Amino acid sequence: MTIGYGEAGGKIILMGEHSVVYGKPAIALPFSKAQTQCYVDFIKGDTTIDCFYYQGPLHKAPLLLKGVVALVNATLTYLNQEHDGLFIRIESSLPPQRGLGSSAAVSVAIVRALFDAFKTPLTHEILSELVHVSESIHHTNPSGLDASTIASEQVVFFEKGKEKQFISMKIDGYLVVADTGRHGQTKQAVSEVRTMWIENPEHVNPILDRLGELTIEASMFLRSNKVEELGVCMSEAHSLLRSINVSDDALEHLVKVAMESRALGAKLTGGGKGGCMIALCANLEDAIVVAENLKQAGASNTWFYNLSEVISK
Ligand code: MEV
């Protein structure tokens, strides 16, 4: 019998990935087309994890699950509970390592399920604090953008270290989200950008500054139904991200195909070096054509995202 349940969706970074790590603003949208669920039961003996990668005792989990192990332990310590006697099952339709926030979604679902199991109310602050434990292990010094968006389930205008803001969007348009089918390399991409920034700040700083400016422009276009202008911002952001080497051949190919089709703008989303891209379209009809072309060009999956239906509080 399930005694605790938690769920979480993913996120799509519309603008500002990577530059957000350097204090520039970013905009991310909640992505509910795919979900992660966590179920908790009481059992006798060791706390056990059951997920796609591993089934067995928590303390013997492979290195890949180091973040999850740390998170479960930190959450149980916070809840003042024994660390054994739980069966934790995780199911997810969010593809892992594609820049859609699957690791943060798993973390949010686990914390929600454990708090539910021990009938303890969970605040946003505690959720963010706990999720930071696993995200720091997965990503090394994460900006907090993924966890913030996934936990709040709202359109977030995020600046590291500042109170997050929510954007009330007023825009008609569709995003096509397309998966290259290749694992993204967020940790590696973040670390390579850092090396480039340390070695060549004169080159990298103006790029990061411009990415920040584009995010601010995009936030205005989202509020004023300027879909074409938003598309131009997205495409410029993609060129800048390419110039700091976080794109790859598969992403470049899909971005090109989208732009040669009916997209108003296209870019990678998330950490890059694999993972997903997004293409902005004026309407559903164009989005269907773009998605079809992306699939024919090798996308392993596509999703539609109606921007006019996103809940903004
Ligand atoms: C990863 O989803 C987004 C990055 O900006 C890293 C971060 O914000 O920590 C690449």
Residues whose N, C-alpha, C, O or C-beta is under 5 A from the ligand:
A	BS01	MEV	G16 E17 H18 V20 N141 P142 S143 G144 L145 D146 G270 G271
